[in-house]
Amino acid sequence: MEAPCFTCESQPVLKRAPVASWTSVVPVLAALVLIPTWGPEPTTVVLVIVGVVLAPTVLAAVHHAEVVALRVGEPFGSLVLAVAVTVIEVALIVTLMVSGKSSDTATLARDTVFAAVMITCNGIVGLCLMVGALRRRVATFNAEGTATALATVSTLATLSLVLPRFTTSTPGPEFSAPQLAFAAVASIALYGLFVVVQTVRHRDYFLPAGAELTPEEHATPPSARKALGSLALLVVALVAVIGLAKVESPAIEDAVDAIGAPPSAVGVVIALLVLAPETLAAVRNALRDRVQTSFNLAFGSAMASIGLTIPAIAVASIWLEGPLELGLGSTQIVLLVITIVVGGFTVLPGRATLQEGGVHLALCAAFLFLALNP
């Protein structure tokens, strides 16, 4: 009589009970850390603990966003992280404006939104082009969809952040109430139209061009139950990231004052923290030769940051005290114009080299440097 084969498929195999992965534990842990640290003035020890928890929470958010994206497919998946992060970005801006701790909350929304545009359109785009070009010498993507996204971002930025500097109904870089309402409605309309074009009418324009799928991307999409679980953990992780960033905000403001940087630097730091999950997700896609997906994340984030944040802040301004300055300064306008021009030259051919990536990174570095040394 032959001995039973315990490794054969026909034989039952005892398996260990699944253990929760760190990507599931970290968001919950971050939320638990956030609860006792939200109200009181944080001590140095608390700030160190928050900083240690913040980094893995960002990584966990990226993981769960990719699980949801794999379930819904592109380009729907790229919208998940962009919209989720932008909604919480609005909450953070409003919270800081209400708290009044910043030395100049009137420009906080403008500074954060503009920083998000510059970081996504130059920093993330440049970094992904560098990664893609290093892997295949030339990074390829769909020019049609990327050009549409860039044109929408440019229009939204001009309507919401440039025009207030030149209108004459109110003094200073502010919109009058009717002008602000028009900008808010136009922003929502353009963003909504782009979502329809991206996900329904011309979905093929936003799919990766000429990419070789890795074994991971050939994998069966996760079940609906797993995707819903990841969606819930993604929301928890993002809330924890923004909440912990809010806990760190007094230290950030003190650091900005200590180095003599202008108040606008607070908005830059907020944008860097908020965009950390999307940056990591975009770079990971570029490493898989999916530069188009990286661009969907980058330009989609910039678009959502303007198209959703400005209308939300416009509504919140009804209850918020003080002025709402949206108009960019002359230096910021110059950086925005050159970003749009260079972006057009980059995306229209549908392929780019290390040089284009380096140019965008140089523009991002110039923005960050001038934000600290205006």
RATA-V583043 format. One record per pair of residues at least 6 apart in sequence whose ideal C-beta (glycine too) atoms are under 7 Angstrom apart, sorted by the first residue. I is the first residue (numbers start at 1). GAP is how many residues later the second one is. D is the distance in whole Angstrom. If there is no record, write none. Layout:
# RATA-V583043
I/GAP/D  I/GAP/D
This chain:
# RATA-V583043
4/7/6  5/6/6  6/7/7  23/37/5  23/40/4  23/41/7  24/209/6  26/30/5  26/31/6  26/34/4  27/30/6  27/33/5  27/206/5  27/209/4  27/210/4  27/213/6  28/208/7  29/24/7  30/23/5  30/27/4  30/207/7  30/210/4  30/214/6  31/205/6  31/209/5  33/16/7  33/17/7  33/20/5  34/206/5  34/209/4  34/210/6  37/9/5  37/13/6  37/210/5  38/205/7  38/209/7  42/205/6  47/201/6  47/204/5  50/194/5  50/197/5  50/198/6  51/197/7  53/191/7  54/187/7  54/190/5  57/180/5  57/183/5  57/184/5  58/183/6  58/218/5  58/219/5  58/222/7  59/221/7  60/177/5  61/173/6  61/176/4  61/177/6  61/180/6  61/216/4  62/215/5  62/218/5  62/219/5  64/166/4  64/169/5  64/170/4  64/173/6  65/15/6  65/16/4  65/169/6  65/212/7  65/216/6  66/215/6  67/155/6  67/159/7  67/160/6  67/163/4  68/9/7  68/12/5  68/159/6  68/162/5  68/163/5  68/166/6  69/8/2  69/9/7  69/11/6  70/7/7  70/151/5  70/152/6  71/150/5  71/151/5  71/156/4  74/132/7  74/133/6  74/219/6  75/123/5  75/124/6  75/128/6  75/131/4  75/132/7  75/221/5  76/123/6  78/215/6  78/218/4  78/219/5  78/222/5  79/116/7  79/221/6  81/196/6  81/197/5  81/200/6  81/216/7  82/196/7  82/215/7  82/218/4  82/219/5  82/222/5  83/221/6  84/150/7  84/151/7  84/154/5  85/153/6  85/189/6  85/192/7  85/193/6  85/216/7  86/218/4  86/219/5  86/222/5  86/223/6  87/221/7  88/150/5  88/151/6  88/154/4  89/23/7  89/185/5  89/216/7  89/220/6  90/218/7  90/219/5  90/222/4  90/223/7  91/151/7  92/150/5  92/153/7  92/154/6  92/178/6  93/15/6  93/16/5  93/19/6  93/220/7  94/222/5  95/151/6  96/6/6  96/9/7  96/12/6  96/153/6  97/8/4  97/11/6  97/223/6  98/222/7  101/149/7  101/152/6  102/6/6  102/151/6  102/161/6  102/164/6  103/160/5  104/159/4  105/217/7  106/216/6  106/217/5  106/218/6  106/219/5  107/157/6  107/218/5  108/158/7  108/159/6  109/200/7  109/204/5  109/215/7  110/51/6  110/215/6  110/216/5  110/218/7  111/153/4  111/156/3  111/157/7  112/155/4  112/158/5  112/159/5  113/48/7  113/192/5  113/193/6  113/196/5  113/197/7  114/47/6  114/214/6  114/218/6  115/152/5  115/153/4  115/156/4  116/155/5  116/159/6  116/185/7  116/186/6  116/189/4  117/36/7  117/40/6  117/185/5  117/188/7  117/189/7  118/217/7  118/221/7  118/246/6  118/249/4  119/152/6  119/153/7  119/156/6  119/245/7  120/155/7  120/178/5  120/179/7  120/181/5  120/182/4  121/32/7  121/177/7  121/181/6  121/218/5  121/222/6  122/217/6  122/238/5  122/239/7  122/241/4  122/242/4  122/245/7  123/238/7  123/241/4  124/155/5  124/158/5  124/174/4  125/170/7  125/173/5  125/235/5  126/231/5  126/234/3  126/235/4  126/238/6  127/156/6  127/234/7  128/154/5  128/155/6  128/158/4  128/163/6  128/166/4  129/10/5  129/223/5  129/227/6  129/228/3  129/231/7  130/224/6  130/227/4  131/152/6  131/155/4  131/156/6  132/7/3  132/154/5  132/157/7  132/159/4  133/6/5  133/219/7  133/220/5  133/221/5  133/224/6  135/154/6  136/153/6  138/213/5  138/215/6  139/152/5  139/212/7  139/213/5  140/69/5  140/70/5  140/151/7  140/210/7  140/211/5  141/68/6  141/150/5  141/151/4  141/154/6  141/209/6  142/63/5  142/64/7  142/67/5  142/150/5  142/208/7  143/204/6  143/205/6  143/206/7  143/207/4  144/61/4  145/60/3  145/61/4  146/149/5  146/153/7  146/201/4  147/200/5  147/201/6  148/49/7  148/57/7  149/150/4  149/151/7  149/154/7  150/149/6  150/193/5  150/194/7  150/197/6  152/38/6  152/42/5  152/151/6  153/146/6  153/149/5  153/150/5  154/186/5  155/35/6  156/31/6  156/34/6  156/147/6  156/150/4  156/151/6  157/149/6  157/179/6  159/24/5  159/27/6  159/28/7  160/23/5  160/27/6  160/146/6  160/150/5  160/166/6  161/165/6  161/167/5  162/166/6  162/171/6  164/9/5  164/10/6  164/11/5  164/162/4  164/163/3  165/8/5  165/162/3  165/163/6  167/8/7  167/12/6  169/7/4  169/10/6  170/6/5  172/153/7  173/152/5  173/153/7  173/154/3  174/149/6  174/150/6  174/151/6  174/152/7  174/153/7  175/8/6  175/151/6  180/134/5  181/133/7  183/127/6  184/126/6  184/127/4  184/130/4  187/119/6  187/120/5  187/123/5  187/124/6  188/119/6  188/123/5  190/117/6  191/112/6  191/113/7  191/116/3  191/117/7  194/109/6  198/8/5  206/86/7  206/90/6  207/85/7  208/82/4  208/84/4  208/85/6  209/83/6  211/78/5  211/79/5  212/77/6  214/74/5  217/71/7  241/32/7  242/32/7  245/28/4  252/14/6  252/17/5  253/13/6  256/9/5  256/10/6  261/111/5  262/112/6  264/107/6  265/106/5  265/107/6  268/100/7  268/103/5  275/26/7  278/19/5  278/23/5  281/16/6  282/12/4  282/15/5  282/16/6  285/8/4  285/9/5  286/8/5  313/11/7  317/7/5  328/8/7  331/39/6  331/43/7  335/28/7  335/31/7  335/32/6  338/25/7  339/24/6  342/17/6  342/18/7  342/21/7  346/6/5  346/10/5
